Amino acid sequence: MAGLLNRIKQFARSPQGRRAAEQARRAAADPRKRAQAQRLLGRLRGRR
């Protein structure tokens, strides 16, 4: 498990990881994308 976390940390520090994090921040700031994510999470929670 520790190996997986280290790989995630390495990715987050890499240029690709920073780019992905910035895209996620921008998507979270967009009201339409936020609503879309909320609907998806609601559907996933409803299945349990």
mmCIF entry with sequence, helices, sheets and N, C-alpha, C, O atoms, coordinates in Angstrom:
data_MODEL
# 
_entry.id   MODEL 
# 
_entity.id                         1 
_entity.type                       polymer 
_entity.pdbx_number_of_molecules   1 
# 
_entity_poly.entity_id                      1 
_entity_poly.type                           'polypeptide(L)' 
_entity_poly.nstd_linkage                   no 
_entity_poly.nstd_monomer                   no 
_entity_poly.pdbx_seq_one_letter_code       MAGLLNRIKQFARSPQGRRAAEQARRAAADPRKRAQAQRLLGRLRGRR 
_entity_poly.pdbx_seq_one_letter_code_can   MAGLLNRIKQFARSPQGRRAAEQARRAAADPRKRAQAQRLLGRLRGRR 
_entity_poly.pdbx_strand_id                 A 
# 
loop_
_entity_poly_seq.entity_id 
_entity_poly_seq.num 
_entity_poly_seq.mon_id 
_entity_poly_seq.hetero 
1 1  MET n 
1 2  ALA n 
1 3  GLY n 
1 4  LEU n 
1 5  LEU n 
1 6  ASN n 
1 7  ARG n 
1 8  ILE n 
1 9  LYS n 
1 10 GLN n 
1 11 PHE n 
1 12 ALA n 
1 13 ARG n 
1 14 SER n 
1 15 PRO n 
1 16 GLN n 
1 17 GLY n 
1 18 ARG n 
1 19 ARG n 
1 20 ALA n 
1 21 ALA n 
1 22 GLU n 
1 23 GLN n 
1 24 ALA n 
1 25 ARG n 
1 26 ARG n 
1 27 ALA n 
1 28 ALA n 
1 29 ALA n 
1 30 ASP n 
1 31 PRO n 
1 32 ARG n 
1 33 LYS n 
1 34 ARG n 
1 35 ALA n 
1 36 GLN n 
1 37 ALA n 
1 38 GLN n 
1 39 ARG n 
1 40 LEU n 
1 41 LEU n 
1 42 GLY n 
1 43 ARG n 
1 44 LEU n 
1 45 ARG n 
1 46 GLY n 
1 47 ARG n 
1 48 ARG n 
# 
_struct_asym.id          A 
_struct_asym.entity_id   1 
# 
loop_
_struct_conf.conf_type_id 
_struct_conf.id 
_struct_conf.pdbx_PDB_helix_id 
_struct_conf.beg_label_comp_id 
_struct_conf.beg_label_asym_id 
_struct_conf.beg_label_seq_id 
_struct_conf.pdbx_beg_PDB_ins_code 
_struct_conf.end_label_comp_id 
_struct_conf.end_label_asym_id 
_struct_conf.end_label_seq_id 
_struct_conf.pdbx_end_PDB_ins_code 
_struct_conf.beg_auth_comp_id 
_struct_conf.beg_auth_asym_id 
_struct_conf.beg_auth_seq_id 
_struct_conf.end_auth_comp_id 
_struct_conf.end_auth_asym_id 
_struct_conf.end_auth_seq_id 
_struct_conf.pdbx_PDB_helix_class 
_struct_conf.details 
_struct_conf.pdbx_PDB_helix_length 
HELX_P HELX_P1 AA1 ALA A 2  ? ARG A 13 ? ALA A 2  ARG A 13 1 ? 12 
HELX_P HELX_P2 AA2 PRO A 15 ? ALA A 29 ? PRO A 15 ALA A 29 1 ? 15 
HELX_P HELX_P3 AA3 PRO A 31 ? GLY A 46 ? PRO A 31 GLY A 46 1 ? 16 
# 
_struct_conf_type.id          HELX_P 
_struct_conf_type.criteria    ? 
_struct_conf_type.reference   ? 
# 
loop_
_atom_site.group_PDB 
_atom_site.id 
_atom_site.type_symbol 
_atom_site.label_atom_id 
_atom_site.label_alt_id 
_atom_site.label_comp_id 
_atom_site.label_asym_id 
_atom_site.label_entity_id 
_atom_site.label_seq_id 
_atom_site.pdbx_PDB_ins_code 
_atom_site.Cartn_x 
_atom_site.Cartn_y 
_atom_site.Cartn_z 
_atom_site.occupancy 
_atom_site.B_iso_or_equiv 
_atom_site.pdbx_formal_charge 
_atom_site.auth_seq_id 
_atom_site.auth_comp_id 
_atom_site.auth_asym_id 
_atom_site.auth_atom_id 
_atom_site.pdbx_PDB_model_num 
ATOM 1   N N  . MET A 1 1  ? 0.827   -1.199 0.000   1.00 0.00 ? 1  MET A N  1 
ATOM 2   C CA . MET A 1 1  ? 0.000   0.000  0.000   1.00 0.00 ? 1  MET A CA 1 
ATOM 3   C C  . MET A 1 1  ? 0.867   1.258  0.000   1.00 0.00 ? 1  MET A C  1 
ATOM 4   O O  . MET A 1 1  ? 0.537   2.245  -0.656  1.00 0.00 ? 1  MET A O  1 
ATOM 5   N N  . ALA A 1 2  ? 1.971   1.217  0.735   1.00 0.00 ? 2  ALA A N  1 
ATOM 6   C CA . ALA A 1 2  ? 2.846   2.384  0.789   1.00 0.00 ? 2  ALA A CA 1 
ATOM 7   C C  . ALA A 1 2  ? 3.426   2.689  -0.591  1.00 0.00 ? 2  ALA A C  1 
ATOM 8   O O  . ALA A 1 2  ? 3.607   3.854  -0.946  1.00 0.00 ? 2  ALA A O  1 
ATOM 9   N N  . GLY A 1 3  ? 3.715   1.653  -1.363  1.00 0.00 ? 3  GLY A N  1 
ATOM 10  C CA . GLY A 1 3  ? 4.238   1.866  -2.712  1.00 0.00 ? 3  GLY A CA 1 
ATOM 11  C C  . GLY A 1 3  ? 3.258   2.620  -3.584  1.00 0.00 ? 3  GLY A C  1 
ATOM 12  O O  . GLY A 1 3  ? 3.645   3.489  -4.365  1.00 0.00 ? 3  GLY A O  1 
ATOM 13  N N  . LEU A 1 4  ? 1.991   2.285  -3.448  1.00 0.00 ? 4  LEU A N  1 
ATOM 14  C CA . LEU A 1 4  ? 0.960   2.955  -4.233  1.00 0.00 ? 4  LEU A CA 1 
ATOM 15  C C  . LEU A 1 4  ? 0.869   4.433  -3.846  1.00 0.00 ? 4  LEU A C  1 
ATOM 16  O O  . LEU A 1 4  ? 0.763   5.302  -4.712  1.00 0.00 ? 4  LEU A O  1 
ATOM 17  N N  . LEU A 1 5  ? 0.910   4.707  -2.550  1.00 0.00 ? 5  LEU A N  1 
ATOM 18  C CA . LEU A 1 5  ? 0.837   6.099  -2.106  1.00 0.00 ? 5  LEU A CA 1 
ATOM 19  C C  . LEU A 1 5  ? 2.044   6.898  -2.584  1.00 0.00 ? 5  LEU A C  1 
ATOM 20  O O  . LEU A 1 5  ? 1.910   8.067  -2.945  1.00 0.00 ? 5  LEU A O  1 
ATOM 21  N N  . ASN A 1 6  ? 3.210   6.283  -2.588  1.00 0.00 ? 6  ASN A N  1 
ATOM 22  C CA . ASN A 1 6  ? 4.398   6.979  -3.083  1.00 0.00 ? 6  ASN A CA 1 
ATOM 23  C C  . ASN A 1 6  ? 4.267   7.290  -4.565  1.00 0.00 ? 6  ASN A C  1 
ATOM 24  O O  . ASN A 1 6  ? 4.668   8.364  -5.015  1.00 0.00 ? 6  ASN A O  1 
ATOM 25  N N  . ARG A 1 7  ? 3.712   6.366  -5.318  1.00 0.00 ? 7  ARG A N  1 
ATOM 26  C CA . ARG A 1 7  ? 3.524   6.609  -6.757  1.00 0.00 ? 7  ARG A CA 1 
ATOM 27  C C  . ARG A 1 7  ? 2.530   7.739  -6.992  1.00 0.00 ? 7  ARG A C  1 
ATOM 28  O O  . ARG A 1 7  ? 2.702   8.547  -7.904  1.00 0.00 ? 7  ARG A O  1 
ATOM 29  N N  . ILE A 1 8  ? 1.489   7.791  -6.166  1.00 0.00 ? 8  ILE A N  1 
ATOM 30  C CA . ILE A 1 8  ? 0.506   8.876  -6.283  1.00 0.00 ? 8  ILE A CA 1 
ATOM 31  C C  . ILE A 1 8  ? 1.161   10.209 -5.960  1.00 0.00 ? 8  ILE A C  1 
ATOM 32  O O  . ILE A 1 8  ? 0.933   11.198 -6.657  1.00 0.00 ? 8  ILE A O  1 
ATOM 33  N N  . LYS A 1 9  ? 1.979   10.244 -4.903  1.00 0.00 ? 9  LYS A N  1 
ATOM 34  C CA . LYS A 1 9  ? 2.685   11.475 -4.531  1.00 0.00 ? 9  LYS A CA 1 
ATOM 35  C C  . LYS A 1 9  ? 3.622   11.922 -5.655  1.00 0.00 ? 9  LYS A C  1 
ATOM 36  O O  . LYS A 1 9  ? 3.686   13.107 -5.982  1.00 0.00 ? 9  LYS A O  1 
ATOM 37  N N  . GLN A 1 10 ? 4.343   10.973 -6.241  1.00 0.00 ? 10 GLN A N  1 
ATOM 38  C CA . GLN A 1 10 ? 5.243   11.313 -7.347  1.00 0.00 ? 10 GLN A CA 1 
ATOM 39  C C  . GLN A 1 10 ? 4.470   11.906 -8.516  1.00 0.00 ? 10 GLN A C  1 
ATOM 40  O O  . GLN A 1 10 ? 4.897   12.892 -9.117  1.00 0.00 ? 10 GLN A O  1 
ATOM 41  N N  . PHE A 1 11 ? 3.322   11.296 -8.837  1.00 0.00 ? 11 PHE A N  1 
ATOM 42  C CA . PHE A 1 11 ? 2.508   11.805 -9.936  1.00 0.00 ? 11 PHE A CA 1 
ATOM 43  C C  . PHE A 1 11 ? 2.015   13.213 -9.631  1.00 0.00 ? 11 PHE A C  1 
ATOM 44  O O  . PHE A 1 11 ? 2.032   14.082 -10.503 1.00 0.00 ? 11 PHE A O  1 
ATOM 45  N N  . ALA A 1 12 ? 1.576   13.440 -8.399  1.00 0.00 ? 12 ALA A N  1 
ATOM 46  C CA . ALA A 1 12 ? 1.053   14.758 -8.027  1.00 0.00 ? 12 ALA A CA 1 
ATOM 47  C C  . ALA A 1 12 ? 2.121   15.837 -8.148  1.00 0.00 ? 12 ALA A C  1 
ATOM 48  O O  . ALA A 1 12 ? 1.806   16.991 -8.439  1.00 0.00 ? 12 ALA A O  1 
ATOM 49  N N  . ARG A 1 13 ? 3.364   15.477 -7.931  1.00 0.00 ? 13 ARG A N  1 
ATOM 50  C CA . ARG A 1 13 ? 4.458   16.453 -8.020  1.00 0.00 ? 13 ARG A CA 1 
ATOM 51  C C  . ARG A 1 13 ? 4.969   16.640 -9.443  1.00 0.00 ? 13 ARG A C  1 
ATOM 52  O O  . ARG A 1 13 ? 5.681   17.605 -9.721  1.00 0.00 ? 13 ARG A O  1 
ATOM 53  N N  . SER A 1 14 ? 4.619   15.738 -10.341 1.00 0.00 ? 14 SER A N  1 
ATOM 54  C CA . SER A 1 14 ? 5.103   15.816 -11.716 1.00 0.00 ? 14 SER A CA 1 
ATOM 55  C C  . SER A 1 14 ? 4.329   16.886 -12.490 1.00 0.00 ? 14 SER A C  1 
ATOM 56  O O  . SER A 1 14 ? 3.251   17.299 -12.062 1.00 0.00 ? 14 SER A O  1 
ATOM 57  N N  . PRO A 1 15 ? 4.865   17.333 -13.616 1.00 0.00 ? 15 PRO A N  1 
ATOM 58  C CA . PRO A 1 15 ? 4.138   18.320 -14.433 1.00 0.00 ? 15 PRO A CA 1 
ATOM 59  C C  . PRO A 1 15 ? 2.762   17.815 -14.880 1.00 0.00 ? 15 PRO A C  1 
ATOM 60  O O  . PRO A 1 15 ? 1.797   18.578 -14.910 1.00 0.00 ? 15 PRO A O  1 
ATOM 61  N N  . GLN A 1 16 ? 2.678   16.538 -15.222 1.00 0.00 ? 16 GLN A N  1 
ATOM 62  C CA . GLN A 1 16 ? 1.380   15.987 -15.632 1.00 0.00 ? 16 GLN A CA 1 
ATOM 63  C C  . GLN A 1 16 ? 0.390   16.002 -14.469 1.00 0.00 ? 16 GLN A C  1 
ATOM 64  O O  . GLN A 1 16 ? -0.793  16.292 -14.652 1.00 0.00 ? 16 GLN A O  1 
ATOM 65  N N  . GLY A 1 17 ? 0.880   15.689 -13.283 1.00 0.00 ? 17 GLY A N  1 
ATOM 66  C CA . GLY A 1 17 ? 0.016   15.690 -12.100 1.00 0.00 ? 17 GLY A CA 1 
ATOM 67  C C  . GLY A 1 17 ? -0.476  17.084 -11.759 1.00 0.00 ? 17 GLY A C  1 
ATOM 68  O O  . GLY A 1 17 ? -1.640  17.279 -11.409 1.00 0.00 ? 17 GLY A O  1 
ATOM 69  N N  . ARG A 1 18 ? 0.430   18.057 -11.866 1.00 0.00 ? 18 ARG A N  1 
ATOM 70  C CA . ARG A 1 18 ? 0.026   19.445 -11.592 1.00 0.00 ? 18 ARG A CA 1 
ATOM 71  C C  . ARG A 1 18 ? -1.009  19.915 -12.603 1.00 0.00 ? 18 ARG A C  1 
ATOM 72  O O  . ARG A 1 18 ? -1.955  20.625 -12.260 1.00 0.00 ? 18 ARG A O  1 
ATOM 73  N N  . ARG A 1 19 ? -0.812  19.503 -13.869 1.00 0.00 ? 19 ARG A N  1 
ATOM 74  C CA . ARG A 1 19 ? -1.767  19.868 -14.922 1.00 0.00 ? 19 ARG A CA 1 
ATOM 75  C C  . ARG A 1 19 ? -3.130  19.248 -14.638 1.00 0.00 ? 19 ARG A C  1 
ATOM 76  O O  . ARG A 1 19 ? -4.156  19.912 -14.780 1.00 0.00 ? 19 ARG A O  1 
ATOM 77  N N  . ALA A 1 20 ? -3.143  17.976 -14.235 1.00 0.00 ? 20 ALA A N  1 
ATOM 78  C CA . ALA A 1 20 ? -4.408  17.295 -13.926 1.00 0.00 ? 20 ALA A CA 1 
ATOM 79  C C  . ALA A 1 20 ? -5.100  17.955 -12.737 1.00 0.00 ? 20 ALA A C  1 
ATOM 80  O O  . ALA A 1 20 ? -6.321  18.112 -12.744 1.00 0.00 ? 20 ALA A O  1 
ATOM 81  N N  . ALA A 1 21 ? -4.338  18.341 -11.720 1.00 0.00 ? 21 ALA A N  1 
ATOM 82  C CA . ALA A 1 21 ? -4.920  19.001 -10.546 1.00 0.00 ? 21 ALA A CA 1 
ATOM 83  C C  . ALA A 1 21 ? -5.518  20.349 -10.934 1.00 0.00 ? 21 ALA A C  1 
ATOM 84  O O  . ALA A 1 21 ? -6.587  20.717 -10.448 1.00 0.00 ? 21 ALA A O  1 
ATOM 85  N N  . GLU A 1 22 ? -4.840  21.078 -11.799 1.00 0.00 ? 22 GLU A N  1 
ATOM 86  C CA . GLU A 1 22 ? -5.357  22.374 -12.238 1.00 0.00 ? 22 GLU A CA 1 
ATOM 87  C C  . GLU A 1 22 ? -6.639  22.203 -13.052 1.00 0.00 ? 22 GLU A C  1 
ATOM 88  O O  . GLU A 1 22 ? -7.572  22.993 -12.907 1.00 0.00 ? 22 GLU A O  1 
ATOM 89  N N  . GLN A 1 23 ? -6.690  21.188 -13.900 1.00 0.00 ? 23 GLN A N  1 
ATOM 90  C CA . GLN A 1 23 ? -7.919  20.911 -14.661 1.00 0.00 ? 23 GLN A CA 1 
ATOM 91  C C  . GLN A 1 23 ? -9.059  20.572 -13.720 1.00 0.00 ? 23 GLN A C  1 
ATOM 92  O O  . GLN A 1 23 ? -10.189 21.016 -13.927 1.00 0.00 ? 23 GLN A O  1 
ATOM 93  N N  . ALA A 1 24 ? -8.777  19.791 -12.690 1.00 0.00 ? 24 ALA A N  1 
ATOM 94  C CA . ALA A 1 24 ? -9.812  19.422 -11.717 1.00 0.00 ? 24 ALA A CA 1 
ATOM 95  C C  . ALA A 1 24 ? -10.306 20.655 -10.970 1.00 0.00 ? 24 ALA A C  1 
ATOM 96  O O  . ALA A 1 24 ? -11.504 20.786 -10.720 1.00 0.00 ? 24 ALA A O  1 
ATOM 97  N N  . ARG A 1 25 ? -9.396  21.561 -10.609 1.00 0.00 ? 25 ARG A N  1 
ATOM 98  C CA . ARG A 1 25 ? -9.809  22.798 -9.926  1.00 0.00 ? 25 ARG A CA 1 
ATOM 99  C C  . ARG A 1 25 ? -10.715 23.637 -10.819 1.00 0.00 ? 25 ARG A C  1 
ATOM 100 O O  . ARG A 1 25 ? -11.728 24.173 -10.369 1.00 0.00 ? 25 ARG A O  1 
ATOM 101 N N  . ARG A 1 26 ? -10.336 23.743 -12.093 1.00 0.00 ? 26 ARG A N  1 
ATOM 102 C CA . ARG A 1 26 ? -11.159 24.527 -13.014 1.00 0.00 ? 26 ARG A CA 1 
ATOM 103 C C  . ARG A 1 26 ? -12.532 23.893 -13.192 1.00 0.00 ? 26 ARG A C  1 
ATOM 104 O O  . ARG A 1 26 ? -13.541 24.598 -13.224 1.00 0.00 ? 26 ARG A O  1 
ATOM 105 N N  . ALA A 1 27 ? -12.577 22.568 -13.308 1.00 0.00 ? 27 ALA A N  1 
ATOM 106 C CA . ALA A 1 27 ? -13.864 21.881 -13.471 1.00 0.00 ? 27 ALA A CA 1 
ATOM 107 C C  . ALA A 1 27 ? -14.726 22.054 -12.224 1.00 0.00 ? 27 ALA A C  1 
ATOM 108 O O  . ALA A 1 27 ? -15.942 22.211 -12.332 1.00 0.00 ? 27 ALA A O  1 
ATOM 109 N N  . ALA A 1 28 ? -14.115 22.027 -11.050 1.00 0.00 ? 28 ALA A N  1 
ATOM 110 C CA . ALA A 1 28 ? -14.871 22.189 -9.803  1.00 0.00 ? 28 ALA A CA 1 
ATOM 111 C C  . ALA A 1 28 ? -15.439 23.602 -9.683  1.00 0.00 ? 28 ALA A C  1 
ATOM 112 O O  . ALA A 1 28 ? -16.466 23.803 -9.036  1.00 0.00 ? 28 ALA A O  1 
ATOM 113 N N  . ALA A 1 29 ? -14.784 24.573 -10.296 1.00 0.00 ? 29 ALA A N  1 
ATOM 114 C CA . ALA A 1 29 ? -15.260 25.951 -10.225 1.00 0.00 ? 29 ALA A CA 1 
ATOM 115 C C  . ALA A 1 29 ? -16.422 26.204 -11.203 1.00 0.00 ? 29 ALA A C  1 
ATOM 116 O O  . ALA A 1 29 ? -17.166 27.172 -11.042 1.00 0.00 ? 29 ALA A O  1 
ATOM 117 N N  . ASP A 1 30 ? -16.573 25.348 -12.199 1.00 0.00 ? 30 ASP A N  1 
ATOM 118 C CA . ASP A 1 30 ? -17.630 25.515 -13.200 1.00 0.00 ? 30 ASP A CA 1 
ATOM 119 C C  . ASP A 1 30 ? -18.945 24.968 -12.647 1.00 0.00 ? 30 ASP A C  1 
ATOM 120 O O  . ASP A 1 30 ? -19.020 23.782 -12.327 1.00 0.00 ? 30 ASP A O  1 
ATOM 121 N N  . PRO A 1 31 ? -19.983 25.796 -12.524 1.00 0.00 ? 31 PRO A N  1 
ATOM 122 C CA . PRO A 1 31 ? -21.250 25.329 -11.935 1.00 0.00 ? 31 PRO A CA 1 
ATOM 123 C C  . PRO A 1 31 ? -21.878 24.144 -12.673 1.00 0.00 ? 31 PRO A C  1 
ATOM 124 O O  . PRO A 1 31 ? -22.459 23.260 -12.044 1.00 0.00 ? 31 PRO A O  1 
ATOM 125 N N  . ARG A 1 32 ? -21.765 24.124 -14.007 1.00 0.00 ? 32 ARG A N  1 
ATOM 126 C CA . ARG A 1 32 ? -22.356 22.999 -14.751 1.00 0.00 ? 32 ARG A CA 1 
ATOM 127 C C  . ARG A 1 32 ? -21.627 21.703 -14.458 1.00 0.00 ? 32 ARG A C  1 
ATOM 128 O O  . ARG A 1 32 ? -22.258 20.663 -14.270 1.00 0.00 ? 32 ARG A O  1 
ATOM 129 N N  . LYS A 1 33 ? -20.302 21.754 -14.417 1.00 0.00 ? 33 LYS A N  1 
ATOM 130 C CA . LYS A 1 33 ? -19.518 20.554 -14.116 1.00 0.00 ? 33 LYS A CA 1 
ATOM 131 C C  . LYS A 1 33 ? -19.769 20.094 -12.682 1.00 0.00 ? 33 LYS A C  1 
ATOM 132 O O  . LYS A 1 33 ? -19.834 18.895 -12.409 1.00 0.00 ? 33 LYS A O  1 
ATOM 133 N N  . ARG A 1 34 ? -19.909 21.052 -11.771 1.00 0.00 ? 34 ARG A N  1 
ATOM 134 C CA . ARG A 1 34 ? -20.173 20.713 -10.373 1.00 0.00 ? 34 ARG A CA 1 
ATOM 135 C C  . ARG A 1 34 ? -21.512 19.991 -10.238 1.00 0.00 ? 34 ARG A C  1 
ATOM 136 O O  . ARG A 1 34 ? -21.616 19.003 -9.512  1.00 0.00 ? 34 ARG A O  1 
ATOM 137 N N  . ALA A 1 35 ? -22.532 20.481 -10.933 1.00 0.00 ? 35 ALA A N  1 
ATOM 138 C CA . ALA A 1 35 ? -23.839 19.837 -10.897 1.00 0.00 ? 35 ALA A CA 1 
ATOM 139 C C  . ALA A 1 35 ? -23.775 18.446 -11.518 1.00 0.00 ? 35 ALA A C  1 
ATOM 140 O O  . ALA A 1 35 ? -24.402 17.510 -11.021 1.00 0.00 ? 35 ALA A O  1 
ATOM 141 N N  . GLN A 1 36 ? -23.028 18.316 -12.589 1.00 0.00 ? 36 GLN A N  1 
ATOM 142 C CA . GLN A 1 36 ? -22.874 17.011 -13.235 1.00 0.00 ? 36 GLN A CA 1 
ATOM 143 C C  . GLN A 1 36 ? -22.207 16.020 -12.283 1.00 0.00 ? 36 GLN A C  1 
ATOM 144 O O  . GLN A 1 36 ? -22.624 14.864 -12.207 1.00 0.00 ? 36 GLN A O  1 
ATOM 145 N N  . ALA A 1 37 ? -21.196 16.451 -11.570 1.00 0.00 ? 37 ALA A N  1 
ATOM 146 C CA . ALA A 1 37 ? -20.505 15.585 -10.610 1.00 0.00 ? 37 ALA A CA 1 
ATOM 147 C C  . ALA A 1 37 ? -21.437 15.216 -9.458  1.00 0.00 ? 37 ALA A C  1 
ATOM 148 O O  . ALA A 1 37 ? -21.422 14.076 -8.994  1.00 0.00 ? 37 ALA A O  1 
ATOM 149 N N  . GLN A 1 38 ? -22.239 16.158 -8.995  1.00 0.00 ? 38 GLN A N  1 
ATOM 150 C CA . GLN A 1 38 ? -23.172 15.868 -7.905  1.00 0.00 ? 38 GLN A CA 1 
ATOM 151 C C  . GLN A 1 38 ? -24.200 14.819 -8.330  1.00 0.00 ? 38 GLN A C  1 
ATOM 152 O O  . GLN A 1 38 ? -24.544 13.933 -7.548  1.00 0.00 ? 38 GLN A O  1 
ATOM 153 N N  . ARG A 1 39 ? -24.690 14.919 -9.572  1.00 0.00 ? 39 ARG A N  1 
ATOM 154 C CA . ARG A 1 39 ? -25.645 13.919 -10.071 1.00 0.00 ? 39 ARG A CA 1 
ATOM 155 C C  . ARG A 1 39 ? -24.998 12.541 -10.128 1.00 0.00 ? 39 ARG A C  1 
ATOM 156 O O  . ARG A 1 39 ? -25.604 11.545 -9.733  1.00 0.00 ? 39 ARG A O  1 
ATOM 157 N N  . LEU A 1 40 ? -23.763 12.491 -10.621 1.00 0.00 ? 40 LEU A N  1 
ATOM 158 C CA . LEU A 1 40 ? -23.049 11.221 -10.717 1.00 0.00 ? 40 LEU A CA 1 
ATOM 159 C C  . LEU A 1 40 ? -22.848 10.613 -9.331  1.00 0.00 ? 40 LEU A C  1 
ATOM 160 O O  . LEU A 1 40 ? -23.098 9.424  -9.137  1.00 0.00 ? 40 LEU A O  1 
ATOM 161 N N  . LEU A 1 41 ? -22.403 11.412 -8.369  1.00 0.00 ? 41 LEU A N  1 
ATOM 162 C CA . LEU A 1 41 ? -22.207 10.912 -7.014  1.00 0.00 ? 41 LEU A CA 1 
ATOM 163 C C  . LEU A 1 41 ? -23.526 10.435 -6.406  1.00 0.00 ? 41 LEU A C  1 
ATOM 164 O O  . LEU A 1 41 ? -23.560 9.423  -5.706  1.00 0.00 ? 41 LEU A O  1 
ATOM 165 N N  . GLY A 1 42 ? -24.600 11.159 -6.671  1.00 0.00 ? 42 GLY A N  1 
ATOM 166 C CA . GLY A 1 42 ? -25.906 10.742 -6.174  1.00 0.00 ? 42 GLY A CA 1 
ATOM 167 C C  . GLY A 1 42 ? -26.317 9.395  -6.729  1.00 0.00 ? 42 GLY A C  1 
ATOM 168 O O  . GLY A 1 42 ? -26.868 8.562  -6.010  1.00 0.00 ? 42 GLY A O  1 
ATOM 169 N N  . ARG A 1 43 ? -26.050 9.176  -8.018  1.00 0.00 ? 43 ARG A N  1 
ATOM 170 C CA . ARG A 1 43 ? -26.373 7.891  -8.617  1.00 0.00 ? 43 ARG A CA 1 
ATOM 171 C C  . ARG A 1 43 ? -25.535 6.784  -8.019  1.00 0.00 ? 43 ARG A C  1 
ATOM 172 O O  . ARG A 1 43 ? -26.043 5.699  -7.737  1.00 0.00 ? 43 ARG A O  1 
ATOM 173 N N  . LEU A 1 44 ? -24.241 7.050  -7.821  1.00 0.00 ? 44 LEU A N  1 
ATOM 174 C CA . LEU A 1 44 ? -23.362 6.029  -7.251  1.00 0.00 ? 44 LEU A CA 1 
ATOM 175 C C  . LEU A 1 44 ? -23.755 5.696  -5.819  1.00 0.00 ? 44 LEU A C  1 
ATOM 176 O O  . LEU A 1 44 ? -23.716 4.532  -5.420  1.00 0.00 ? 44 LEU A O  1 
ATOM 177 N N  . ARG A 1 45 ? -24.131 6.698  -5.051  1.00 0.00 ? 45 ARG A N  1 
ATOM 178 C CA . ARG A 1 45 ? -24.539 6.456  -3.662  1.00 0.00 ? 45 ARG A CA 1 
ATOM 179 C C  . ARG A 1 45 ? -25.863 5.710  -3.610  1.00 0.00 ? 45 ARG A C  1 
ATOM 180 O O  . ARG A 1 45 ? -26.097 4.926  -2.690  1.00 0.00 ? 45 ARG A O  1 
ATOM 181 N N  . GLY A 1 46 ? -26.730 5.945  -4.586  1.00 0.00 ? 46 GLY A N  1 
ATOM 182 C CA . GLY A 1 46 ? -28.042 5.301  -4.610  1.00 0.00 ? 46 GLY A CA 1 
ATOM 183 C C  . GLY A 1 46 ? -27.976 3.823  -4.871  1.00 0.00 ? 46 GLY A C  1 
ATOM 184 O O  . GLY A 1 46 ? -28.905 3.097  -4.514  1.00 0.00 ? 46 GLY A O  1 
ATOM 185 N N  . ARG A 1 47 ? -26.907 3.348  -5.484  1.00 0.00 ? 47 ARG A N  1 
ATOM 186 C CA . ARG A 1 47 ? -26.787 1.933  -5.828  1.00 0.00 ? 47 ARG A CA 1 
ATOM 187 C C  . ARG A 1 47 ? -26.457 1.076  -4.636  1.00 0.00 ? 47 ARG A C  1 
ATOM 188 O O  . ARG A 1 47 ? -26.704 -0.129 -4.665  1.00 0.00 ? 47 ARG A O  1 
ATOM 189 N N  . ARG A 1 48 ? -25.911 1.650  -3.594  1.00 0.00 ? 48 ARG A N  1 
ATOM 190 C CA . ARG A 1 48 ? -25.476 0.856  -2.445  1.00 0.00 ? 48 ARG A CA 1 
ATOM 191 C C  . ARG A 1 48 ? -26.613 0.424  -1.581  1.00 0.00 ? 48 ARG A C  1 
ATOM 192 O O  . ARG A 1 48 ? -26.402 -0.252 -0.574  1.00 0.00 ? 48 ARG A O  1 
# 
